[in-house]
């Protein structure tokens, strides 16, 4: 167990944000077109900080607010949630500002941006077609 760990029932050690290893600034803000690049950078940062469990479901919210570990979990979750919100472009952050846990935000972002979007695919195909036509006309 390190200084940045939280022990939860049964002697299990869970990480907390470490002041000696703050989460880095992610140069890529999530927008509507760069989910996979953003996801990879954020995943690496959270894994390096040993906080990935707050988004992938490994570290769960204590069942009751009376649980002695609830306060520490809430602080760590809020830190990860705040950091995630700062990696989102403003229009996207505004959409998800009511989300209460880092895991919930992670899941909603995956549903919104991580899966193929038929409308977006049609839009991209239209753009490619338009570019090809413009290139053909100039020749």
Backbone torsions as a table, in degrees:
resi	resn	phi	psi	omega
1	UNK	NA	137.3	178.7
2	UNK	-104.6	173.8	179.5
3	UNK	-60.0	-27.3	-177.1
4	UNK	-93.1	22.0	-178.8
5	UNK	-105.7	153.6	178.1
6	UNK	-119.8	125.9	179.3
7	UNK	-91.8	123.9	-179.1
8	UNK	-118.8	133.7	178.7
9	UNK	12.2	130.7	175.9
10	UNK	75.8	15.6	177.6
11	UNK	76.1	11.9	178.4
12	UNK	-75.2	132.9	-177.6
13	UNK	-101.1	126.0	177.3
14	UNK	-119.6	146.0	-177.0
15	UNK	-75.7	152.5	170.9
16	UNK	-124.9	160.1	178.4
17	UNK	-56.4	136.4	-175.5
18	UNK	-105.4	123.9	-179.5
19	UNK	-64.1	-25.9	179.1
20	UNK	-79.5	-16.2	179.0
21	UNK	-134.9	75.8	-180.0
22	UNK	-68.9	154.2	177.3
23	UNK	-65.4	135.6	-176.3
24	UNK	-74.2	162.5	172.9
25	UNK	-76.1	128.7	178.0
26	UNK	-93.2	119.8	-176.0
27	UNK	-69.0	-17.4	-178.2
28	UNK	-100.4	114.4	173.9
29	UNK	-86.7	133.2	179.3
30	UNK	-63.8	128.0	171.5
31	UNK	-127.6	-166.5	-174.8
32	UNK	-75.6	-8.1	-174.0
33	UNK	-121.1	-4.2	-171.9
34	UNK	-123.9	30.0	-175.2
35	UNK	-54.4	-46.1	-172.9
36	UNK	-67.2	-39.8	175.3
37	UNK	-65.0	-48.0	178.6
38	UNK	-58.1	-47.8	-177.7
39	UNK	-58.3	-44.1	-178.9
40	UNK	-64.1	-45.8	-179.2
41	UNK	-63.9	-42.8	-179.3
42	UNK	-68.1	-41.3	178.7
43	UNK	-60.3	-44.6	179.2
44	UNK	-63.3	-44.2	-179.8
45	UNK	-62.6	-45.8	-179.7
46	UNK	-66.6	-37.1	177.9
47	UNK	-66.6	-43.9	179.4
48	UNK	-61.6	-34.6	179.7
49	UNK	-87.0	0.8	-178.9
50	UNK	60.4	38.0	-179.7
51	UNK	-120.6	7.5	-177.0
52	UNK	-60.5	-27.4	-179.6
53	UNK	-61.5	-23.3	178.9
54	UNK	-73.8	-20.0	179.4
55	UNK	-107.3	-25.6	-176.6
56	UNK	-95.3	3.9	175.7
57	UNK	91.7	-3.8	179.4
58	UNK	-67.5	-35.1	179.0
59	UNK	-105.9	107.6	-175.1
60	UNK	-96.7	153.0	176.7
61	UNK	-64.0	132.7	175.2
62	UNK	-56.5	142.9	-172.9
63	UNK	-59.7	-35.7	-175.3
64	UNK	-128.4	146.9	177.3
65	UNK	-64.0	-19.5	178.8
66	UNK	-81.5	-10.3	177.2
67	UNK	-59.4	131.7	-177.2
68	UNK	-60.3	-20.3	-179.1
69	UNK	-93.8	-3.7	-175.3
70	UNK	-59.7	-43.7	-177.0
71	UNK	-63.1	-44.4	178.8
72	UNK	-65.2	-41.5	177.6
73	UNK	-61.5	-45.1	-178.4
74	UNK	-60.9	-41.0	179.0
75	UNK	-65.2	-45.7	-179.8
76	UNK	-66.2	-43.3	177.8
77	UNK	-60.2	-44.5	-179.4
78	UNK	-62.6	-37.5	178.3
79	UNK	-63.6	-47.3	179.9
80	UNK	-66.3	-42.9	179.3
81	UNK	-60.7	-47.1	179.1
82	UNK	-60.3	-44.9	179.1
83	UNK	-61.0	-45.0	178.4
84	UNK	-60.0	-45.4	-179.7
85	UNK	-59.8	-32.8	178.4
86	UNK	-74.5	-10.5	177.2
87	UNK	-95.4	4.4	-179.2
88	UNK	-102.7	143.1	171.3
89	UNK	-61.6	148.3	-174.3
90	UNK	-51.9	-46.1	-179.6
91	UNK	-60.3	-33.4	179.2
92	UNK	-76.3	-43.1	178.3
93	UNK	-58.2	-39.0	179.7
94	UNK	-64.2	-30.7	179.3
95	UNK	-69.2	-32.3	-172.2
96	UNK	-110.7	16.1	-173.1
97	UNK	-66.9	-16.9	-179.5
98	UNK	-90.9	-4.7	179.3
99	UNK	-64.0	138.0	-173.2
100	UNK	-102.0	-20.4	179.7
101	UNK	-127.4	153.3	177.7
102	UNK	-61.8	-38.5	179.8
103	UNK	-64.6	-40.2	178.9
104	UNK	-65.1	-42.6	178.1
105	UNK	-62.6	-45.7	-179.9
106	UNK	-56.8	-46.6	-179.4
107	UNK	-64.8	-43.5	-179.1
108	UNK	-67.2	-36.5	177.1
109	UNK	-66.5	-40.2	176.6
110	UNK	-60.1	-45.7	179.9
111	UNK	-64.5	-37.7	-176.0
112	UNK	-79.1	-36.9	-171.0
113	UNK	-124.5	-17.4	-172.6
114	UNK	-86.6	-13.1	-177.7
115	UNK	-106.5	152.0	178.6
116	UNK	-56.5	135.8	-179.9
117	UNK	-111.4	109.0	-177.2
118	UNK	-54.7	-40.2	-179.9
119	UNK	-65.1	-39.7	178.9
120	UNK	-66.6	-39.1	178.4
121	UNK	-62.7	-42.4	177.6
122	UNK	-62.4	-43.1	178.9
123	UNK	-61.1	-43.7	179.1
124	UNK	-65.1	-41.4	178.1
125	UNK	-63.0	-39.5	177.9
126	UNK	-63.6	-42.8	178.8
127	UNK	-63.0	-42.7	178.6
128	UNK	-62.9	-44.4	179.0
129	UNK	-60.2	-44.2	-179.6
130	UNK	-63.1	-41.9	178.7
131	UNK	-64.6	-43.0	179.2
132	UNK	-63.1	-42.7	179.1
133	UNK	-62.3	-43.9	-179.6
134	UNK	-62.9	-39.5	179.1
135	UNK	-67.0	-38.1	179.9
136	UNK	-67.6	-41.9	-178.6
137	UNK	-63.6	-37.5	-178.8
138	UNK	-71.0	-24.4	-179.7
139	UNK	-76.2	NA	NA
